[in-house]
Amino acid sequence: MTALLGLRTARRGVAPAHCPSSEASGGLGKRLIRCRIVFESSAANRGQKRTSGVQRRGQERRRAILDAAEALLAEQGYEAATLKAIGERAGIPTASMYHYFPDRHQVEAELLRRHMTELDTRITAMLEKPEAQTLREAVDAMIDVLCDYYRAHRSCTELWFTGRHQMLVELVRSFDDVQAERLWRHLVNRGLASADTPRLAVQLSFEVGNRLFDVAFRRTPQGDGATIGEARRLITAYLESYS
């Protein structure tokens, strides 16, 4: 009977019905798994792209805020660079500013760190290609690097000497300590200062230099030449007393 039905079906051109084999079912399962993996990977990639886009826009806004703060400090001075004024200059609503910086002092600190990074690079270049043959020349070289940068970046001098917030004071002190250590090693290793010259002497030289630079750049945005000249003389004479 079964054979007869099969024969009739074959005659009519209809394929006999059959159940899917386990092999076919396995292939379907694998395809479904692959589709799921592709879907999940695509979703993850879309999520990563959205996240990276948000992060990029956040970085761009932070950069715009810092650039606006730098411009205001250079053009109008420390008192004018309020968080509201910075936001207006950057084209960012004041309410949104707090998403990136809690207050103006955080903006100032971040901008000062940016200046310090550039200053550190210039000091490194000066120390790695030394031309100074005497202690006096070494002191002059360090002062030249600092003063040249201050003259070219008024926003830096506004933060360095006018900004009195504790955060800025600590940043300046930390920077000076690091650079004093580097200069001390440079002077001793090159024989420009006695090996028994204490680190403290160079640290105090930076403290004195900061105070005199403060006076110089308060007198004129380009730094009063006479005051800077006295700073060179005082610091050199002090360090030479250990030679």
N, C-alpha and C positions, 0 to 999 in steps of 0.2 A: 504493500500500500504506500509506504513511504517512498519507495523507488518510483512508483507510478506518479505521485505528486511532484517529485523532483523532475521527472521527465516532462510532465505537463508544464511546469514552470519554465523549464528550459526552452520548451517549444514556444511559449509566449514571449520569450526574450526578457524575462524578469529574473534577476539574480536571486538565489535562495537566501532567505533571511538567516542572519547569524548573529551571535552575541559578540561584543568587542572582546578581543583577546586581552590577557593581562599585559602583554607587551605593548599593545596600543594604549591601554590605560596608563601605563608607566610613562609613555612618551608624552601624553597629555599632561600628566602631573608635572613632569619636568618643564614643559613649556609654561605652565602656570607659575611655577616657581621662578623661572627666568623673568617672566613678565612682572612679577611682584618685585623682584630685585631691581629691575630697570626702573620701575615706578618709584620705589623708595629712594633709589640713588638720585633720580631726577628731582624728587621733592627735597632731598637733602642739599643738592647743588643749588636749587632755587633759594633755599633758606640761607645757605652760605653767601650767596651773591647779595641777598638783601642785607645780611649782617655786615658784609664788607662795604656795601654802599653806604650804610648808616655810619660806619666807622670812618669812612673816607670823608663824608660830609662833616662829621664832627671834628676831624683833624683840620679840615679846611676852615671851619669856623673859628677854631682855636687860633689858627695862624692869622686869620683876619683880625681877631681881637688883639693879638700881640702886635701886629703891624700898626693897627690904629692907635694903640697905647704908645708905641714908639714915636709915631708921628706927632701926637699931642704933646708928649714930653719934650720933644725937640723944638716944636713951634711955640708952645705956650707955657711950658714949665710944669713943675710937679703939681702944684695946686689945681691946675686946670684938668689934669688927667683923672677925672672921677669915673666911676664905673658907668654912670649914665652917659657921660660925654664920650667915653670909649665906645659904648654900644651904638650911639648915634653915628659916630665916625665909621664904624664897621658895618652899619646897616643892619644891626641886630637889636630887636626889642630888649629893653632892660630886663623884663621878666625872663627872657630866654638866656640872658647873660649868666644868670645864677646857675644854669644847668652846666656851664663850663667852668666858671670860677665863682666861688662863694662870695668873694669880696675883692676890692681893688688891690689889696695887698697880695693876694694870690696871683693876680695878673702881673704885678710888679716883680714878684719873686721869680716867676717863670721867665719874664723878659730879661731880668738880670742874669739868670742862669744862661740864657742864650748869649748874652754879651760875654759872660765869663768863659763860655766854651770857645768863642772866637778869640778872646784874649789869650787863653791858654794855648791855642794853636800857634799864635804869633810868638809867644814867649818860647815855646818849644822850638820853633824854627830858629830863633835867635840863639838859643843855647846849643843847638845841634850844629850850627855853623858859626862858631865863635870867631870874632875878629879882634876882640879885646886882648891886649897884651899886658895891661896893668889893671889894678883894682879900680882905679878911677874910670878907666874906659869901660870896664864891666858894669859899674854902677850907672854910667851914662847910657849904656846900651839898654839896660832894664828900664830906666826912666824914659828913654826915647820911645820904647814900645808902648808903655802905658800912656804917656802924654799924647802920642800920635793917635792912639785909639780914642782917647777922651775927646780930642779936638774934632775927630770925624764923627763922633756919636754923642751928641749932646744928651740924648735920652739916657745914656749910660751914666754920665756925670750927675744928672738929676737924681737918678736912683742911688748912685754910689755915695754922693755927698749930701743931697738934700733929703732923700727918703730916710726917715728915722725909725721906721717900724722895726721891731725886734727881729723879724724874719730877715729883713735886708741886712741888718747889722751882723747877724750870725753868718749869713752867706758871705759877706765881705771878709769877716774874720777867718772863716774857713778857707777861703780862696787865698788870702794873704799867708796863712800858715803853710799851705801847700807850696806856694811859690817861694816863700822864704826858705823852706827846706831844700827845694831844687836849686835855688841860687847859692845857698851855703855849700852844697855838695859840688856845684860847678866851680866856685871860687877855690875851695880846698883842693879838689882833684886836679885843677890846672895850675896850682901853685900861686894863685893870685891873692890868696889869704892864708894866713898861718894855719897849720893843722889844728892848733889848739883854740882857734876862734870859736867861741860858743855859738850854737844855733840861736840862742836867745838874742845875741847881738844882731843877727840878721833879721830875726822876727821884729825886734824893736825898730830896726831901720825901716821896715815896712809900715809900722805904726806911725812913725814920725813922717814918713813920706806921704801917707794918706792924709795926715793933718795938714801938711803944707800944700798938697795938691788941692785939698778942700779950699784953702785960702786962695790959692792961685785961680781956681776956676770959678770962685765966687766973685772975684774981681773982674774977670772978663771970661766970656764963653770960650775963648781960645787959650785960656790959661796965662796968667800974668808971668811974663818971662823972667822978671827979676826974682819973683818968689820961687819959681822953679829952679833958677840958678842957685839960690840959697839952699834949696833942698839938696841939690847935687853936692854942694860944698860941705854941708853938715853931715850927710850920710857917709860920704867918702872919708872925711876926717875921722869920724867915729869908728868906722871899720878899719882904717889904717892904724888906729891906736893899738890894734891887736897884732900887727905885723912885726 
